Amino acid sequence: MKFEEQPPHRQLFARQVLAKAGVANDPRLLDALASVEREPFFGPPPWFYSDFSTYRELASHDPVVLYQDMLVALDPARHVNNGVPSLHAGALNQLGVRPGERVAHLGAGTGYYTAILAELVGPSGHVTAVEYDGELAGKAAGALQNRSNVTVIHGDALVFPQAAVDVVYVNFALDHPAAAWVDQLAPGGRLLFPLGIPARSANGEQLPFTSMAGFLLIDRRPAGYGARFLQPVSFVFAEGQEPPPASRREGLEAAFRRRIADQVRQLRWRRPPEDDEWYSEEGWGLSKRGP
């Protein structure tokens, strides 16, 4: 169904989300946002939203209240949320997902943004959604069961995709690009993930969300990989992973504190370090030089 055929509250939601994201002209994304119902991905009421300091219950059981640009909780105890729609809309606009493309959606949660991606790739494309948490993966499989262009996998998103794809969209933070994310990018492919480090409590315990992170967009080119940060973000850090090595935590923290992330232009991948890198390790780095 096209935008004009959707219920008024979903039309309004789509317009407001794109306006908040600063997206002036993306009719396909507008259609996708208006076409996908939100309520199947949140379960029955009561629903809770985050005001970024605590969780509050929505004082209504009318699904219309879910059509707002807000962070809806999936598992408040673990700070797992559905994600702010305008943040994801801006990211999807930058990824430029096209009909017929193959997409890996990693950290899919209950699958709401998987459904948006499925609308964008259309019946000739395919979305593979991977979720580490078994309960969330089960909910995603149920909510997406009628979409023939979607496969839901309960598994470790660090080893997916396992075949070449055009787009990798990661919805959890990690302190490095996982090998599969880069190696399985088809020519012209795009990877977007939150690069960052987990926050720590006052006694040094690792917390489940990031203290410093940026949305990093990587695109595969004939001569290498372009890279640029879109914006600072806060995401849940990858579940089931060891804490970052001290050298990486300290190096990334120092790099972010220099406040020159906007100068990043290239991902160095499986090559020796170069001069003038924003961040550098033996096998990868982020350079201020173009590829």
RARALIN-V248526 format. One record per run of one state. SS is the DSSP state (helix for helix, strand for strand, loop for the rest). FROM is the first residue (numbers start at 1). TO is the last residue. If there is no record, write none. Layout:
SS FROM TO
SS FROM TO
This chain:
loop 1 2
helix 3 5
loop 6 7
helix 8 21
loop 22 26
helix 27 35
loop 36 38
helix 39 41
loop 42 47
strand 48 50
loop 51 54
strand 55 57
loop 58 62
helix 63 66
loop 67 70
strand 71 75
helix 76 78
loop 79 79
strand 80 81
loop 82 84
helix 85 95
loop 96 101
strand 102 106
loop 107 111
helix 112 121
loop 122 125
strand 126 131
loop 132 133
helix 134 143
loop 144 149
strand 150 154
loop 155 156
helix 157 159
loop 160 164
strand 165 174
loop 175 178
helix 179 183
loop 184 184
strand 185 200
loop 201 205
strand 206 221
loop 222 223
strand 224 232
loop 233 235
strand 236 237
loop 238 245
helix 246 257
loop 258 260
helix 261 263
loop 264 265
strand 266 269
loop 270 276
strand 277 280
loop 281 283
strand 284 287
loop 288 291
